[in-house]
Amino acid sequence: MKNLFMLLRPHQWLKNLFVFLPAFFDRHITDPDYLLPSFAVFVAFCFAASGIYCLNDIIDAAADRMHPVKKLRPIASGAISKTSGYMLMVLCLLLSMSIIAVMGKHTAANTTALIAIVGTYIVMNTAYCVWLKHVAIVDVFVIATGFVLRIFAGGYSTSINLSSWLVLMTFLIALFLAFAKRRDDVVIYESTGLLARKNVGHYNITFMNQIIAIIASITIVCYIMYTVSPEVTQRFHSSYIYTTSVFVLAGIIRYLQLTIVDDKSGSPTRVLLTDRFIHICIAGWLLAFFIIIYLG
């Protein structure tokens, strides 16, 4: 049972919290009529993601056995058979779609759009597992697109129109984290000669450091422009949104430090779960934003 749970990678479900962003920024995160549909989509994405992780581990089993950390994964280690992995994958994907279908009968959510979004996520990530993860640069853009699909699902589940700012910021931060994660594969390759992915040879540390720094810079500038844009200040009836930039700036710089100095970007989810500095940045940002747009 423990190995089956590990195969689902529950710590990765943290990524699915992005589905709550539309309700949060639309000032409805405390409203059950918005919160419950968002939670249903969150659970649906958790099952969809876990199903894809099962497929990924089945396909990557041989390569994972040569990786210093991934060799401990249930299928790579032999704790779970590939047949069991496929069965769990199918179960997770069926549960994901079933949740969307049931939710459509009890809420005003756009079920057709949600099925299309989750279906696109599944198809896209299946292609990623089979082929796209071996195509340099494209692999990272696929990961970032997955996060954008999450916020669109959150929007359609609550009938909230997404702002271009939210879509752009989500894509940029996801791209930043994905390139930082890919850098870890390059570090392992250059230090041990272990080729974790076929496309790692198309990257090097210099390129990764530069592209991560570029995306981090664009993200910070984009966020500051967002906080001072007339559209945003008028929407939230506050000219103090810009004060939240300090938390974003500190968080990104800290992540750059962990990535470039400490070489600890192999699992963005684990970093976000364990690094206290980043915890403070996220908590400070959430608290500041909540006070400004909900209590201001």
Residue pairs with C-beta under 8 A, 6 or more apart in sequence:
3 74
3 79
3 80
4 74
4 80
4 84
4 88
6 73
6 74
7 50
7 53
7 54
7 57
7 73
7 74
7 75
7 80
7 85
7 88
8 50
8 53
8 54
8 88
8 92
9 49
9 50
9 53
10 46
10 50
11 269
11 270
11 273
12 49
12 50
12 53
12 269
13 46
13 49
13 50
14 269
14 272
14 273
15 49
15 147
15 150
15 269
16 42
16 45
16 46
16 49
16 150
17 42
18 147
18 150
18 151
18 154
18 170
19 38
19 41
19 42
19 45
19 150
19 151
19 153
19 154
19 157
20 29
20 35
20 38
20 42
20 154
21 151
21 154
21 166
21 170
22 38
22 151
22 154
22 155
22 158
22 160
22 162
22 166
23 29
23 31
23 34
23 35
23 38
23 154
23 158
23 160
24 289
25 163
25 166
25 293
26 34
26 158
26 160
27 236
27 293
27 294
28 34
28 35
28 158
28 160
29 35
30 294
34 158
34 160
36 107
37 103
37 107
37 109
37 157
37 158
38 154
38 157
38 158
40 99
40 100
40 103
40 107
40 109
40 157
41 100
41 103
41 109
41 114
41 153
41 154
41 157
43 99
44 95
44 96
44 97
44 99
44 100
44 103
44 114
44 118
44 153
45 96
45 118
45 121
45 150
45 153
47 92
47 93
47 95
47 96
47 99
48 92
48 93
48 96
48 118
48 121
48 122
50 88
50 92
51 88
51 89
51 90
51 91
51 92
51 93
51 96
51 122
52 89
52 122
52 125
52 126
52 129
54 85
54 86
54 88
54 89
54 92
55 85
55 86
55 89
55 126
55 129
56 129
57 64
57 73
57 74
57 75
57 76
57 85
58 75
58 82
58 85
58 86
58 89
59 129
59 130
60 70
60 76
60 129
61 73
61 75
61 76
61 82
63 70
63 196
63 197
64 70
64 71
64 73
64 75
64 76
65 71
65 76
65 77
66 194
67 76
67 188
67 194
67 196
68 188
68 192
68 194
69 266
70 76
70 196
71 77
74 80
74 85
75 81
75 82
75 85
93 122
96 118
96 122
97 115
97 118
97 119
100 111
100 114
100 115
100 118
101 111
101 115
103 109
103 111
103 114
103 157
104 111
104 114
107 157
108 159
109 156
109 157
109 158
109 159
110 156
110 157
110 159
113 156
114 153
114 156
114 157
117 149
117 152
117 153
117 156
118 149
118 153
120 149
121 146
121 149
121 150
124 142
124 145
124 146
124 149
125 142
125 146
127 142
128 139
128 142
128 143
132 138
132 139
132 142
133 139
133 142
133 197
133 199
134 197
134 198
134 199
135 199
136 199
136 202
136 203
139 182
139 197
139 199
140 175
140 178
140 179
140 182
141 175
143 174
143 175
143 178
144 171
144 174
144 175
144 178
145 171
146 174
147 170
147 171
147 173
147 174
148 167
148 170
148 171
148 174
150 170
151 162
151 166
151 167
151 170
152 162
152 167
154 160
155 161
155 162
163 231
165 226
165 229
165 231
165 232
168 222
169 219
169 222
169 223
169 226
172 215
172 218
172 219
172 222
173 219
175 215
176 212
176 215
176 216
176 219
176 252
176 255
177 255
177 268
178 268
179 208
179 211
179 212
179 215
180 212
180 255
180 259
180 265
180 268
181 265
181 266
181 267
181 268
182 200
182 203
182 208
183 203
183 205
183 208
183 209
183 212
183 259
183 265
184 263
184 265
184 266
185 196
185 197
185 200
185 203
185 266
186 200
186 203
186 204
186 205
186 208
187 205
187 263
188 194
188 196
189 195
189 196
189 200
189 201
190 204
190 205
195 201
209 260
212 256
212 259
212 260
213 256
216 252
216 255
216 256
219 248
219 252
220 245
220 248
220 249
220 252
223 245
223 248
224 242
224 245
226 232
226 241
227 241
227 242
227 244
227 245
228 241
228 242
232 241
233 239
233 241
236 292
236 293
236 296
237 296
238 292
238 293
238 296
240 292
240 296
241 289
241 292
241 293
243 288
243 292
244 285
244 288
244 289
244 292
247 281
247 282
247 284
247 285
247 288
248 281
248 285
250 277
250 281
251 278
251 281
251 282
251 285
254 275
254 277
254 278
254 281
255 265
255 271
255 278
258 264
258 265
258 271
258 275
259 265
264 271
265 271
271 278
272 278
272 282
